[in-house]
Each structure stands twice: as C-alpha cells, then as structure tokens.
Amino acid sequence: MHEVGVMIEVVQTVENFARRNGVTKIETLVLQVGELSAMIPRYLEACYPAAVEGTMLQDTNLKIEVLPGNGICKACNKVFNIIANNSTCPNCGSRHWEVLCGKEFMIKEIVAC
C-alpha cells in the first residue's frame, strides 16, 4: 500500500507550508484525487491517522474530493467518463480516446483555525 508513503509526504509538505506561513493550527486538509490516479481514497483515509500521529496535523480532518476520470473520444470528440462508460465512448462506441482529467493528486486546501 503505497498510500502510506504518499500520505507521509503530504503531511511533511503541509507542515513545511504551515511553518513558512506562520500557521500554527490546521483544522482540515482537503485533497483532490482523480478516479484514474494510482491513489485509492479509502486507503488514504485509512492510513491518515498513522501518517499524522505526532505531527501538527494530528487533530485535523481529512476531506477527499474525487475528480472524474474523463476522456475525449478520438472518433467523435465526445467527452465522457471513462470508468462509468467502461472505456467506451457512449456516443459512437469507439475505444480510442485520450484522457482529459482524472489522474490528479493534489493538496487543494489547508484550512487553518
């Protein structure tokens, strides 16, 4: 489960940002995770308590926003959700598409108290 290592890096990044900006207490950390990324939201949530233990984020809430995995069909230019449509364009049935979004993994927001 590589999510543990990733969450530890996220915590270190947030702590560094907080120190540089004079933030002493954080209430909520908001992450954005794409449906097509290598990160699994429930695993991130499961390892979060261990990753924040003993850090300034220890008492924070974690919110995860899942971003859709959308593609654009190379045959008809229709934008569609790749997962919901089983990797097939719902307009023309083509399986030739390009990913537009959904591979993201980013810190969206740090809510300070």
Secondary structure, 3 states (H helix, E strand, C coil): CCHHHHHHHHHHHHHHHHHHCCCCCEEEEEEEEECCCCCCHHHHHHHHHHHHCCCCCCCCEEEEEEECCEEEECCCCCEEECCCCCCCCCCCCCCCEEEEECCCEEEEEEEEC
